[in-house]
Amino acid sequence: MDAVAMALDALFADGNVAREAVYTPDGGTPVLVRVVTRRADDITGFGDARIWSETTRVDLRVAEVPQPRPGDRIEIDGEPFLIQGEPVRDRERLVWTVDLRPA
């Protein structure tokens, strides 16, 4: 295992950074996974207007969730979300970042 993968494993194991969640692929079986949540505000340009929106993004390890898809469900602390948009993989291809919306 290389140093980047080891560092990511440590990050996802850290209870101060990551937490447990339940990932359910559309029509599939629920799986317990670890996620790193990022609840940041997002400013989107639309013509001359700038629109503020509250966003929820999470990072998932590719080793736990090989192919997340829009419509898949993630439950965090009992709060259900659906993946929206296409997941994006990091440069090392070890972590997915997904945008969520309330289910």
C-alpha positions in Angstrom: 0.0 0.0 0.0 1.4 3.4 -0.9 1.7 6.4 1.4 -1.3 8.2 0.0 -3.6 5.2 0.5 -2.3 4.8 4.0 -3.0 8.4 4.8 -6.5 8.2 3.5 -7.2 5.1 5.5 -6.1 7.0 8.6 -8.2 10.0 7.7 -11.4 7.9 7.2 -10.7 6.0 10.4 -10.4 9.2 12.5 -13.6 9.8 14.5 -13.0 13.5 14.5 -13.0 13.8 10.7 -15.1 10.9 9.3 -18.3 9.2 10.4 -20.3 6.1 9.6 -23.0 6.3 7.0 -25.2 3.9 5.2 -24.8 3.8 1.4 -27.6 2.2 -0.6 -27.2 1.9 -4.4 -30.4 2.4 -6.3 -32.3 -0.9 -6.0 -29.4 -2.5 -4.0 -28.4 -3.6 -0.5 -27.4 -1.1 2.2 -23.7 -1.1 3.1 -22.0 0.6 6.1 -19.3 3.0 5.0 -17.2 5.8 6.3 -17.7 9.3 4.9 -16.0 12.7 5.3 -18.7 15.3 5.2 -18.3 18.8 3.8 -21.3 21.1 4.4 -20.2 24.3 2.6 -22.1 27.1 1.2 -21.9 27.4 -2.6 -22.2 30.5 -4.8 -23.2 29.8 -8.4 -23.2 32.4 -11.2 -26.3 32.6 -13.3 -26.0 35.4 -15.9 -25.4 38.5 -13.8 -26.9 37.0 -10.7 -25.0 35.1 -8.0 -27.1 32.4 -6.2 -26.2 31.2 -2.7 -27.1 27.7 -1.8 -26.3 25.4 1.1 -24.6 22.3 -0.1 -23.7 18.9 1.3 -20.8 17.1 -0.2 -19.2 13.9 1.1 -16.1 12.0 0.3 -16.3 8.2 -0.1 -13.5 5.7 -0.5 -13.5 4.0 -3.9 -12.5 0.8 -2.0 -15.9 0.9 -0.2 -18.1 2.4 -3.0 -16.6 1.5 -6.4 -19.3 3.1 -8.5 -21.7 5.6 -6.9 -24.4 6.9 -9.2 -26.9 9.7 -9.1 -30.0 8.5 -7.2 -28.1 6.3 -4.8 -28.9 7.0 -1.2 -26.6 7.9 1.7 -27.9 8.2 5.3 -25.8 10.2 7.7 -26.9 10.3 11.4 -30.4 9.2 10.4 -30.7 11.9 7.8 -31.4 10.6 4.2 -29.7 12.1 1.1 -29.6 11.2 -2.6 -26.6 11.6 -4.7 -27.2 14.3 -7.4 -25.0 14.9 -10.4 -22.0 12.8 -11.4 -19.5 11.8 -8.7 -16.0 13.0 -9.2 -12.9 11.0 -8.4 -9.7 12.4 -7.0 -6.4 12.4 -8.9 -5.1 9.3 -7.2 -8.5 7.6 -8.0 -9.0 6.6 -4.3 -11.8 8.9 -3.2 -15.2 10.0 -4.7 -16.7 13.4 -4.0 -20.4 13.4 -4.3 -23.0 16.2 -4.1 -26.1 15.3 -2.0 -29.6 16.6 -1.7 -32.1 15.8 1.0 -34.2 12.7 0.1 
